Amino acid sequence: MRKYVIMGVQGSGKSTQATMLAADLDLAHISVGDIFRWHVQQHTKMGAQVRRVMAAGELVGDELAEAVTAERLSQHDWNYGFVIDGFPRNRRQAEFFLESYDIDGVIQLDLPDSEVRRRVLARRLCSGCGMDYNLIAGRPAVEGTCDVCGGTLVTREDDTEEALAVRLRDYHEKTDPVLDLFRRKEYVATIDARPGKAEIQQAIRGSLRLPPYQPAAGQ
């Protein structure tokens, strides 16, 4: 059983790399951000709370993040392990996490703040089905329209210069100490998040001593 954590600032490709790793190794991909976004899209009580926090450019509180993560992991649908992104984001969450799970590796996707801004401000979200787009590398066939459902593409409420500045500051202040904690346990593999996604995935595999990534035909 393998258990991995992927860390990195927004726009670093955590979800993409976690998805690729999970699919190949038959791991459960647990994205705390996706769980919160689902609640927002479904207009649940939690979603309303999360939406207010996101609109202010802030991070969801520790207790809510811990509760959501614990509930998801309690489903035990991860027979061969899991790869989690979006958690832990601060020292308290890391200590909570390490008390319950033996981690095999932490992947830090390293991306300069200037590149983070370029990527994040180019993100779009389908207002219909929730499909993610990035206007730098993944433009839709028809501008402003989702390829999947034909819905209108919108900018996420928290993808503004002001909100991003808050998130970057919070990330460095709160997440850097988490990485230091993991490094003391020799868990962390730092990966340059600037190359293409296949190259990044290959670097992750090499650092974790996993079988090389084999892209599907046509990728």
N, C-alpha and C positions, 0 to 999 in steps of 0.2 A: 504494500500500500504506500502510495506517495502523496505527500501533502506539501503544497507549495503556496507561497504568497507572492503576488506581483505588486510592486509599489512604483509610484511615479506620479508626477504632477499631471493635472488634466491636460489632455492632448498628447501625452507620451505614448499612447497606443496600448495601454494596459489591457483593455477588453479584447482587442484584436489578438494580441499575443497569448492571452489566457485562453481564448477560444481555440486557437491553433494548437496549443499545447494539450488542452483537455481532449480535443477531438482525436488526436493521434494516440494518446495514452489511455483513452477510455476513462478519463477523470470527470468528475462533476465540476462545471464551471460555476462558481458562485460570485456574482457581481452585486455588491451591496448597492451601488449606484443604480443598477437596473431594477432592483427591488423597489427602491424609493421612487424611481421614475414610473414604474407600473402603478404604484399607489396614487401618484399625481394624475396619471392618465385616467385612472378609474374613479377619480374624485372621492377617494375614501377619506375618512377622518384623518388618518395619518398623512395622506396625500396633501390635504389642505395645510397641515402643519409644516410638512417638508417644503411645499411650494413657497410659503412665506420666508422660510430660511434661505432657500435657493435664490429667491428674488433679491434678497439683501446681500447676496454674494458670500454668505457665511456657510460654515460646515454644520451638518446635522450634529446635534449634541451626543455626547458619549453614551448616555444611558439608552437612547433610542437606537443608535448604531449597534451597540452591544446586544440589545434585545433582538433586533432583526437578524443579526448574524447567528446568535445562539439558536433562535427558532429555526432558521434555515438549515443549520448543521444538524439539528436534532431530527431532521427527516431521514437521515441515514440512507440516502439513495446513492451514496458515494462508495460503492463496494471496493473500488480500486484506488480510492483517494479523491482529492479535490485540488483545485487551483482557485484561489480566492483573490479578487482584486477589489480595492476600495476599503480595505480593512486589514490591519489596524492603521489608524491615522495619527495616533499620539501614544505617548508612553503608557498611559492608563489602559488604553485598549490593547496594547501589545502585551502588557502583563496579564490582563484578563485572558487573552488568547493563549499565551504560553502555559498558563495554569491548566488548560484543558486539552491541548493538542501538541503532539510531537511534530515539529516542523522539519521537513527534509531540506528546504532551501528557500531563500528569499531572493527574488529577482528585482533589482532596482533598475528601472528604465531611466537613464540619465538624459535630460534634455535641457538646453539653455533656456532661460526665461524668454529671450527674444523669439526663439522658435516656438515656444509655447503660445505666445501671443499670436503669432502668424497662423498657427494651426487652429487654435480655439476660436478666433474671430471669423474663421472661414467655415465653421460647422453650421449645419442646418438639420432640422428635425421635421419629419413629416407630421403634420397636424392630424392626419388620419390614422395611419398604422404605426407611427413611431419609428419608422426606418431612419437610420442615421446617414447623413451625407457630409462630405467635406469638399468644398468647392475647389480645393487645391488639387486633390487626387481622385475625387469621386463625384464628378458633376453628373446630374441627371440628364437623360436624353433631351428632355424639354425643360428649359430653364424655369426654376421655381415650382416644378411639378414632380411628384414622386413617381418613379418608374414602376413601383409595385402596385399602388392603389389609385394613383392619380390625384392624391391629396396635395394640398398646398404646403410648400416647404417654408418653415418659419425659423427664426433665430431663437435659440433657447433663452429663457428669461434671464439666466445667470451668465450668458455669454456676452458681457459688455466689458468695456475697458475698466470701468470702476469696480465691477464685481470681480473681474479677473485679478486686479491688483490686490484685492483683499484676500482672494484664495491663494495667490502666490505667497503672500506674506505669512498667512496661516500655515501653508504647507511647509515652508522653511523653518518656521518657529516650532511647529509641533511634530513634524514628521522626521526631521533630521535626528532628533534624540532617539526616535524609534529605530532608525537605521543603526545608530551607535550601539543600541542595546542588542540588536541582532548580530552586529559585527563582533561583539564580544563573545558570542556563541559560535562564531565562524560560519554563519548562515548565508551571508550576503554575496551575491554575484552582481556586480555593477556592469550594465550593458549600455552601450551607446545607442540611443533611440532615434538617431538621425537617418541611418540607411533605410533601405526598403524592408518591408515586413518579413520577407523570406530570409534575408540576411540577418535580421535581428533574431528571428526564431532559431536560426542555425547557431548564432552566438550563445543564445540561452541554452540550447542543447549541449553545446561544448562545455559551458561553464558548469552545468549540472551533471555532466558525464552521462548523458542520455543518448539513445540512438539518434543518428543524424536525421534532420528534417528532410522528408521526401515529398516535394510538392506534387500535387495531382497533375495529370496531363493537362496542358493548356494554361497552367498558372505561371 
